[in-house]
Every structure is written in structure tokens, then in C-alpha cells.
């Protein structure tokens, strides 16, 4: 096939992905119940009016009020009080209007993130690279899950991307303040603090800690200390003292518990989950010890957050656009064609639409191995990032040796 034909096919694939997605977006604006956004709106309103949404003694009253908004069962929120403080302005809008504003702002955050990634890593890539990137972004099934539920993952992607952009611009404290928002919205990104401590990037670390504490302090002032205490008690009972192994939880620990259920005791399975977490953590530390590639190192720890977190929903993978696009651009730039099969495998496992939620036989035991597709995609992405990071480090060392 001629080069020009391939080029036009890439354009076709990019446009097809974009048009398919935005047609789905138009449909969701009209029909979607935005169940997760609805809960954010409701919980923010409840907190604003003095209700403790994490208090067991208030659950019956809160559930009665919830049924005025949704037919779905009420679930205790797993976002922090700081996140709901950011949601309070939306409670001044009617529910549906607020959901649409949230959706529009989310897509603006997505477009800004893509532009920043392009500016950092793909300025030398030709126009065909734009359409490849569009295909990778809009063919990714988790973004459809994000669209239906109305979760905050577009904003998290923006905070992570903007934080890395500020690091590249040598503005570490500002980067830390922005990354504090990512940690606030999804607290498993706290692992980024360990990375910056490991690399002795003190200003970024300080920015994250101060930014997080300031917003938490504001939330306590707004809602009360009792809400903050109840939140952490709920998080401990749900994700620390035991593992949430629901079928919709794509975390590595939840998958280990589901596969081993009925075969091994929960204590042993929890120990295995902690062991795997430790292996990935120490591997990430080893790979970044002597490396000098902030972008890939940052991406490695973003991916690591998904491997260590006890709770991962499919729509959370939208935040992986950052490493996915950076890896694609850097693989192309380095002409590391031997690593493309690994990238394709990771992307397909994460991007394809498949679910076993409707089939009870896959909920526990050996058949639950079928649910490992998404976590395996994350693991492959982790290894791919490590391989490319090591390759870049070796190339840098070889260049310094030649110059000497």
C-alpha cells in the first residue's frame, strides 16, 4: 500500500473515532441520567446543609431524601469532603443544567490536556500523528463510561497533565499545588508524593502537601470536623480493614480476592495482594532511581497508582491518556518498533468494551480470571513504560560516554 493511502486511512480512522464519540455525547446530553454526577450534587447539597453523609445513624434519613433524585440504591460516597467542597457551586444550578455544565467543562479539560500533551511531546510529529492521537483517545471505551456516569476523570487528567507541564517548565511549587487537586479528587494518587520524595523534588512535594491541607482545612471549616472524621472511618472500614471485591472494581487487589474466593482465606488473599503491590512499588522505585526522564518517571507512578489502589472503576482509566499518548509519541520518536506490540496489547486490553457483570459465574473462583483483562492492560503499560525508561536512560548514558 502506498504511503499516501496509509496517510488518508489514518485521517479516516481519526475522524471516525471523533464523530462516533461526539454523536454518543449528543445522545448522552439528551438521555443520560448522569448517576454519579447526581450523587455528587446530592452529597454536596447534604453536606452544605449540615448532614453527615458518612454517619451510619443518618443513613435512613439520607436515603429517603436520595429517592427523590434517583431510583438507584444509595451508596456512601467515596470522594473526600474536599472534592465535595469543589462541587458546592454546582448545587446553585438546577440538577440537569449543572450536569450539562459539568460535562462541557469536563470536555474543555480534556481538550486542554490533549493540547498540553501535544505541546510537550509531539510538536515534531507530522499531521498524521494528530489523527492517530485522536483515534487513541476517542476509541477508548472507558471514556464512554466516563461520559455516561459523569465522573470527574477529565479534570483529574487535566490536573495530572498540567502538573507535569509545570514540572517541565521548571515551576515545581506550582506543579505541586495543581497535583494536590488530583490527589484530592482521587486520593490514590498520593503515591506521587512518594515519587517526588524519592527524587528529592522537595518543592513539588511541599506544593502537594500544602495544597491538599489547605483545601482540606477549607472543607472542615465549611462542613465540620465530624464529617472529615466520619469520611476517614468509612474509608478505613471499606478499603483498609477489608478489600472491596465487587465485580465492578477493577483493582488488582479486588481481582485477587475474587479469584481466590473459596480457595484461600481472605487473610492469605489480602497478603498476596499486598505482596503484589510491594513488588510493583519497589520495581517503580528501582526503575526511577538513576533515571533522568521526568515525563516517563511521572507516567510510571501514575500507572502505579492504578495498581496499588484498592478501588478502580473502568472510567478511572481516562487518566491513563497521559501515559498512553506520551508513550505513543516517544515510541515513535525513538523508533522502538519492537515495543509497539506491547503497546498495542496494553491499549486493546484497556480500550475494548467487554464486561462480565451480567454473568454470575465470573464473580468468584477460577472463572473470575476472565475479569483480569483491564488490570493486565495496566500491568503491560507499566512494564512498557519501564522498558522505554530504561532504554532512554541507556541512550543518555551512551551519549554522555561518547561525548567524554
Buried (B, 14 or more C-beta within 10 A) or exposed (E): EEEEEEBEEBBEBBBBBBEEBEEBBEEBBEEBBBBBBBBBBBBBBBBBEEBBBBBEEBBEEBEEBBEEBBEEEBEBBBBBBBBBBBBBEBBEBEBEEBBBEBBEBBBEBBEBBBEBBBEBBBEEBEEBBBBBBBBBBBBBBBBBBBBBBBBBBBBBBBBBBBBBBBBBEEBBBBBBBBBBBBBBBBBBBBBBBBBBEBBEBEBBBBBBBBBBEEBBEBBBEBBBEEBBBBBEEBBEEBBEEEBBBBBEBBBBBBBBBBBBBEEBEEEEBBEBBEEBBEEBBEBBBEBBEEBEBBBBBBBBBBBBBBBBBBBBBBBBBBBBBBBBBBBBBBBBEEEBEEBEEBBEBBBEBBBEEEBBEEEEEBBBBEBBEEBBBBBBBBBBBBBBBBBBBBBBBEEEEEEEEEEE
